[in-house]
Amino acid sequence: MRKIKYIITLTILSAIAVACGSASGEQGLPAKKNKLKELQSQAIELNAEIAKLEEEIKAEDPNFKEKNSSVLVSVETLSKKTFTHTVEIRGAVASKKNVLLSAEAMGKIEGIHVREGQKVSKGQTLVTLDSDVVRNNIKQVKTQLDLANEVFSRQERLWEKNIGTEVQYLQAKANKESLESQLGVLNAQLSMMIVKAPFGGIIDNIPARLGEVAQPGLPLVRLVNPDDIYILADVSESYLGKFSPNQEVEIYFPSQDKRVKSKIKSVGQTIKSDNRTFELEVNLPKLNFPAQPNQVVVLRLVDYKNDQALIIPTEVIQGDNGGNYVYVIEENNGEPTAKRRKIKIGSSHNLKTEVKNGLKAGEKVVTKGYRDLSDGVEVSIVSK
């Protein structure tokens, strides 16, 4: 009970100190003295009330002071629960339809038929190159092909009437087919001078400039389809085997401070040699806010789960040279006693720790007052 008195008195004196320290400079020293007298008066009244209650309780319970010499503690009864551990991984919005288009042939850029931000459809012309030379060649070959067709047609009719030689007929046929092949090549070359949209989307960027000479592989237009996006993340190889397709994942968009639920689409089967990671693809559901390719996101995934775990607050775990331990409550001659118990711990998450060994369901673990305990000390349980 002296300990209780000491705690109450210390609490009152602390309140006095706080009250005095919070007094403003405008109130001055007299105001502080008056406040101190007021609080001291309250302390005297409280101590008197405590003493009176002690006497009344002692009259009815002679062992009251002996009982209250024990350490006051709070306990938690262990039961098997589900323990999950999550990990946060940085990823980014990606799109399989986010491409830089270039010309297939060399030529001067003659026309740019779109602007940045414009929506385009599949097959729409985006950029054209100077194709005069190819068109002239096509015109010339078409003229030659018209003549070759006429010659072949006449030679064929003569050959059917057994007039002329077979060599003449075959030469006319070969000449016609050769010119048809040349025309096909030239038409293909002409199509290479026109850059078209391979899919519908939005023009994101146009590096091309009128008058410049385009080279094969040199970017001319970036085309993006914002409706075909997903999340891509590089995950450390230490998490191999901990994630699987269709596993639930939370996606956090820091820029918009938005969170959405989704599922893993695929897990990479190859470790990248440069950074020792594997790829993780996550489906992106329909959003009610804008998301752009390369936008940073944070993925929260469960990398460990145990449906039959014993969980205790992390703060109650103490340690020494012998390892980790906690205090549990055992009965000694009908009185609750603190017992030091060595434990083996597993994962920790959200201030909770999984106990692998040393405890069992139904035992009472001390959650408050544990720092005042030693092995074999009697305790009084004030709450559970």
Phi, psi and omega per residue, in radians:
M1 nan -0.568 3.060
R2 -1.051 -0.627 3.119
K3 -1.113 -0.685 3.120
I4 -1.136 -0.760 3.113
K5 -1.035 -0.750 -3.112
Y6 -1.086 -0.736 -3.129
I7 -1.136 -0.764 -3.123
I8 -1.126 -0.776 3.136
T9 -1.085 -0.759 3.128
L10 -1.074 -0.663 3.121
T11 -1.130 -0.732 -3.130
I12 -1.149 -0.775 3.141
L13 -1.113 -0.605 3.096
S14 -1.132 -0.711 3.103
A15 -1.107 -0.667 3.102
I16 -1.084 -0.783 -3.115
A17 -1.102 -0.726 3.130
V18 -1.133 -0.755 -3.127
A19 -1.106 -0.738 3.133
C20 -1.170 -0.679 -3.108
G21 -1.228 -0.420 -3.102
S22 -1.580 -0.073 3.124
A23 -1.150 2.384 -3.081
S24 -1.317 2.792 3.118
G25 -1.109 -0.467 -3.096
E26 -1.247 -0.497 3.137
Q27 -1.269 -0.657 3.060
G28 1.405 -3.132 -3.081
L29 -1.116 -0.727 3.141
P30 -1.010 -0.720 3.140
A31 -1.120 -0.687 3.118
K32 -1.112 -0.714 -3.139
K33 -1.131 -0.732 3.120
N34 -1.083 -0.736 3.122
K35 -1.117 -0.666 3.136
L36 -1.119 -0.778 3.117
K37 -1.059 -0.724 -3.138
E38 -1.069 -0.799 -3.127
L39 -1.221 -0.638 3.090
Q40 -1.099 -0.670 3.099
S41 -1.095 -0.727 3.104
Q42 -1.123 -0.660 3.133
A43 -1.125 -0.711 3.130
I44 -1.091 -0.759 3.141
E45 -1.107 -0.733 3.130
L46 -1.137 -0.749 3.130
N47 -1.102 -0.679 3.118
A48 -1.128 -0.700 3.132
E49 -1.169 -0.672 3.112
I50 -1.101 -0.774 -3.129
A51 -1.102 -0.711 3.124
K52 -1.095 -0.775 3.130
L53 -1.118 -0.654 3.109
E54 -1.060 -0.774 -3.131
E55 -1.132 -0.724 -3.138
E56 -1.134 -0.752 3.139
I57 -1.182 -0.689 -3.125
K58 -1.118 -0.608 3.133
A59 -1.108 -0.569 -3.130
E60 -1.628 -0.430 -3.101
D61 -2.403 1.609 -3.074
P62 -1.054 -0.431 -3.115
N63 -1.585 0.259 -3.050
F64 -1.033 -0.857 -3.078
K65 -1.175 -0.596 3.130
E66 -1.150 -0.708 3.121
K67 -1.142 -0.658 -3.056
N68 -1.450 0.102 3.016
S69 -1.421 -0.170 3.107
S70 -1.339 2.844 -3.111
V71 -1.432 2.304 3.107
L72 -1.384 2.272 -3.129
V73 -2.435 2.810 2.942
S74 -2.017 2.561 -3.086
V75 -2.276 2.877 3.060
E76 -2.328 2.222 3.127
T77 -1.435 2.187 -3.066
L78 -1.307 2.464 3.005
S79 -2.568 2.747 -3.115
K80 -1.328 2.242 -3.111
K81 -2.345 3.010 3.085
T82 -1.500 2.189 3.094
F83 -1.987 2.244 3.092
T84 -2.192 2.503 3.055
H85 -2.093 2.241 -3.118
T86 -1.957 2.761 3.105
V87 -2.322 2.552 3.104
E88 -1.863 2.277 -3.098
I89 -2.230 2.351 3.124
R90 -1.416 2.363 3.108
G91 -2.433 -2.934 -3.124
A92 -2.640 2.655 3.039
V93 -1.228 2.328 -3.134
A94 -2.320 2.885 3.113
S95 -2.553 2.310 3.050
K96 -1.287 -0.332 3.086
K97 -1.877 1.101 3.068
N98 -2.400 1.597 -2.933
V99 -2.251 2.642 2.991
L100 -1.745 2.060 -3.110
L101 -1.606 2.468 3.124
S102 -2.366 2.914 3.125
A103 -1.367 2.649 3.089
E104 -1.591 -0.185 -3.128
A105 -2.403 2.860 3.125
M106 -1.490 2.465 3.107
G107 3.064 2.786 3.121
K108 -1.317 2.385 3.140
I109 -1.243 2.050 -3.049
E110 -1.742 -0.534 -3.108
G111 -2.700 2.409 3.018
I112 -2.037 1.966 -2.917
H113 -1.771 0.142 3.119
V114 -2.355 2.957 3.081
R115 -2.260 2.811 -3.137
E116 -1.108 2.365 -3.120
G117 1.574 -0.113 -3.106
Q118 -1.370 2.442 3.032
K119 -1.446 2.376 3.134
V120 -2.276 2.772 3.121
S121 -1.879 2.865 -3.131
K122 -1.056 2.306 3.120
G123 1.539 -0.083 -3.136
Q124 -1.240 2.438 3.137
T125 -1.269 2.262 -3.109
L126 -1.872 -0.863 -3.091
V127 -2.440 2.455 3.058
T128 -2.137 2.520 3.088
L129 -1.847 2.819 3.114
D130 -1.093 2.059 -3.059
S131 -2.148 0.381 -3.097
D132 -1.030 -0.754 -3.095
V133 -1.096 -0.772 -3.122
V134 -1.152 -0.717 -3.138
R135 -1.127 -0.698 3.102
N136 -1.108 -0.705 3.104
N137 -1.125 -0.664 3.104
I138 -1.111 -0.753 3.139
K139 -1.077 -0.748 -3.134
Q140 -1.141 -0.769 -3.124
V141 -1.173 -0.632 3.100
K142 -1.078 -0.696 3.112
T143 -1.107 -0.790 3.127
Q144 -1.125 -0.643 -3.121
L145 -1.199 -0.615 3.084
D146 -1.059 -0.770 3.116
L147 -1.139 -0.740 -3.116
A148 -1.116 -0.656 3.108
N149 -1.118 -0.721 3.135
E150 -1.143 -0.777 -3.139
V151 -1.089 -0.780 -3.125
F152 -1.115 -0.713 -3.129
S153 -1.064 -0.771 -3.141
R154 -1.197 -0.733 -3.120
Q155 -1.129 -0.573 3.128
E156 -1.191 -0.714 3.126
R157 -1.153 -0.692 3.105
L158 -1.129 -0.722 -3.118
W159 -1.133 -0.581 3.095
E160 -1.164 -0.441 3.110
K161 -1.694 0.215 3.138
N162 1.090 0.566 3.075
I163 -1.871 2.334 -3.115
G164 1.508 -3.126 -3.093
T165 -1.819 2.824 3.106
E166 -1.176 -0.551 -3.140
V167 -1.098 -0.726 3.125
Q168 -1.088 -0.728 3.124
Y169 -1.113 -0.782 -3.116
L170 -1.189 -0.620 3.104
Q171 -1.142 -0.734 3.114
A172 -1.111 -0.713 3.129
K173 -1.155 -0.761 -3.129
A174 -1.136 -0.687 3.133
N175 -1.103 -0.747 3.133
K176 -1.115 -0.815 -3.110
E177 -1.165 -0.600 3.100
S178 -1.112 -0.746 3.131
L179 -1.204 -0.605 3.074
E180 -1.105 -0.693 3.109
S181 -1.156 -0.722 3.106
Q182 -1.071 -0.704 -3.140
L183 -1.142 -0.675 3.098
G184 -1.105 -0.696 3.117
V185 -1.136 -0.758 -3.128
L186 -1.146 -0.674 3.087
N187 -1.124 -0.648 3.083
A188 -1.142 -0.705 3.094
Q189 -1.111 -0.642 3.120
L190 -1.135 -0.711 3.126
S191 -1.158 -0.480 3.112
M192 -1.269 -0.260 3.108
M193 -1.513 0.014 -3.133
I194 -2.142 2.141 3.117
V195 -1.670 2.090 -3.116
K196 -2.038 2.762 3.138
A197 -1.284 2.133 3.120
P198 -1.316 -0.270 3.104
F199 -2.760 2.853 3.108
G200 -1.284 2.531 -3.136
G201 3.102 -2.702 -3.112
I202 -2.159 2.384 3.079
I203 -1.282 1.993 -3.077
D204 -1.602 -0.640 -3.086
N205 -2.727 2.565 3.138
I206 -2.249 1.577 3.094
P207 -1.206 -0.360 -3.078
A208 -1.148 2.584 3.089
R209 -2.320 2.416 3.124
L210 -1.007 2.378 3.097
G211 1.602 -0.329 3.102
E212 -1.263 2.773 3.102
V213 -1.678 2.078 3.130
A214 -1.418 2.478 3.092
Q215 -2.092 2.592 3.070
P216 -0.991 2.233 -3.125
G217 1.605 -0.226 3.128
L218 -1.409 2.141 -3.065
P219 -1.064 2.358 3.086
L220 -2.013 -0.735 -3.073
V221 -2.541 2.406 2.986
R222 -1.759 2.189 -3.134
L223 -2.034 2.269 -3.089
V224 -2.242 2.419 2.985
N225 -1.905 1.779 -3.060
P226 -1.217 -0.182 -3.130
D227 -1.505 -0.166 -3.092
D228 -2.044 1.120 -3.101
I229 -2.065 2.769 3.140
Y230 -2.635 -3.117 3.131
I231 -1.910 2.332 3.121
L232 -2.170 2.286 -3.135
A233 -2.400 2.528 3.012
D234 -1.684 2.121 -3.028
V235 -1.976 2.378 -3.140
S236 -1.024 2.523 -3.123
E237 -1.132 -0.235 3.092
S238 -1.159 -0.273 3.126
Y239 -1.723 0.251 3.121
L240 -0.991 2.317 3.082
G241 1.434 0.002 -3.085
K242 -1.711 -0.180 3.128
F243 -2.188 2.667 -3.120
S244 -2.558 2.731 3.102
P245 -0.989 2.546 -3.132
N246 1.285 0.058 3.061
Q247 -1.253 2.440 -3.104
E248 -1.234 2.523 -3.137
V249 -2.545 2.522 3.060
E250 -1.780 2.307 -3.136
I251 -1.929 2.175 3.126
Y252 -1.937 2.229 3.100
F253 -1.793 1.734 -3.076
P254 -1.040 -0.643 -3.082
S255 -1.090 -0.674 -3.125
Q256 -1.782 -0.097 -3.065
D257 0.934 0.858 -3.129
K258 -2.111 2.578 3.085
R259 -2.216 2.390 3.087
V260 -2.368 2.712 3.107
K261 -1.722 2.502 3.108
S262 -2.683 -2.919 3.126
K263 -2.393 2.701 3.107
I264 -1.209 2.295 3.130
K265 -1.512 -0.828 -3.139
S266 -2.727 2.699 3.116
V267 -2.073 2.192 -3.118
G268 -1.070 2.510 -3.114
Q269 -1.842 0.105 -3.107
T270 -2.226 2.385 3.085
I271 -1.576 2.226 3.090
K272 -1.281 2.242 -3.062
S273 -1.245 -0.419 -3.065
D274 -1.360 -0.597 -3.103
N275 -2.275 0.137 3.083
R276 0.954 0.851 3.107
T277 -2.279 2.859 2.990
F278 -2.200 2.749 -3.043
E279 -1.512 2.527 3.083
L280 -2.242 2.129 3.112
E281 -1.857 2.351 -3.124
V282 -2.175 2.296 3.075
N283 -1.097 2.520 3.097
L284 -1.967 1.980 -3.131
P285 -1.230 3.005 3.104
K286 -1.118 2.251 -3.057
L287 -1.852 2.649 3.054
N288 -1.769 0.340 3.073
F289 -2.547 2.749 -3.070
P290 -1.278 2.470 3.041
A291 -2.414 2.303 -3.047
Q292 -2.049 2.634 3.068
P293 -0.945 2.462 -3.127
N294 1.369 0.027 3.076
Q295 -1.213 2.380 -3.086
V296 -1.362 2.390 3.059
V297 -2.349 2.900 3.074
V298 -2.149 2.187 3.134
L299 -1.717 2.331 3.038
R300 -1.989 2.063 -3.070
L301 -2.247 2.647 3.045
V302 -1.482 2.058 3.126
D303 -1.828 -0.097 3.086
Y304 -2.711 2.435 3.123
K305 -2.590 2.370 3.098
N306 -2.379 1.998 -3.094
D307 -1.388 -0.184 -3.110
Q308 -2.202 0.927 -3.061
A309 -1.764 2.599 2.950
L310 -1.691 2.123 -3.003
I311 -2.105 2.351 3.087
I312 -2.287 2.757 3.064
P313 -1.077 2.370 -3.102
T314 -1.066 -0.585 -3.047
E315 -1.158 -0.392 -3.089
V316 -1.432 -0.136 -3.111
I317 -1.417 2.172 3.093
Q318 -2.009 2.877 -3.097
G319 -2.560 2.683 3.030
D320 -2.580 -2.868 -3.118
N321 -1.090 -0.399 -3.130
G322 -1.508 -0.098 3.125
G323 2.059 -2.804 -3.104
N324 -1.525 2.606 3.102
Y325 -2.678 2.822 3.028
V326 -2.386 3.012 3.055
Y327 -1.882 2.304 3.060
V328 -2.046 2.880 -3.126
I329 -1.777 2.212 3.052
E330 -2.197 2.712 3.119
E331 -1.532 2.260 3.089
N332 -2.268 1.855 -3.054
N333 0.983 0.681 3.091
G334 1.425 -0.026 -3.139
E335 -1.903 2.410 3.110
P336 -1.204 2.291 -3.076
T337 -2.296 2.504 3.110
A338 -1.371 2.347 3.113
K339 -2.221 2.185 3.124
R340 -1.336 2.250 -3.057
R341 -2.249 2.132 3.073
K342 -1.291 2.458 -3.118
I343 -2.359 2.764 2.992
K344 -1.969 2.141 -3.050
I345 -1.760 2.754 3.082
G346 -1.929 -2.239 -3.107
S347 -1.409 2.739 3.072
S348 -2.174 2.509 3.132
H349 -2.837 2.354 3.113
N350 0.916 0.782 3.071
L351 1.168 0.314 3.064
K352 -2.128 2.534 -3.116
T353 -2.257 2.421 3.102
E354 -1.468 2.310 3.109
V355 -1.746 2.083 -3.108
K356 -1.467 -0.617 -3.055
N357 -2.699 2.616 3.073
G358 1.952 -0.353 3.128
L359 -2.255 2.824 3.072
K360 -2.473 2.810 -3.105
A361 -1.047 2.474 3.129
G362 1.702 -0.346 3.116
E363 -1.311 2.682 -3.132
K364 -1.817 2.112 3.130
V365 -1.796 2.334 3.134
V366 -1.273 2.172 -3.128
T367 -1.914 -0.320 3.076
K368 -2.432 2.429 -3.092
G369 1.543 0.057 -3.073
Y370 -1.173 -0.415 -3.120
R371 -1.303 -0.303 3.119
D372 -1.648 0.107 -3.032
L373 -1.717 2.724 2.913
S374 -2.463 2.926 -3.038
D375 -1.104 2.180 3.081
G376 1.622 -0.021 -3.137
V377 -1.254 2.372 3.054
E378 -1.267 2.562 -3.077
V379 -2.304 2.764 2.975
S380 -2.081 2.150 -3.098
I381 -1.528 2.032 -3.096
V382 -1.670 -0.396 3.105
S383 -2.789 2.845 3.135
K384 -2.192 nan nan
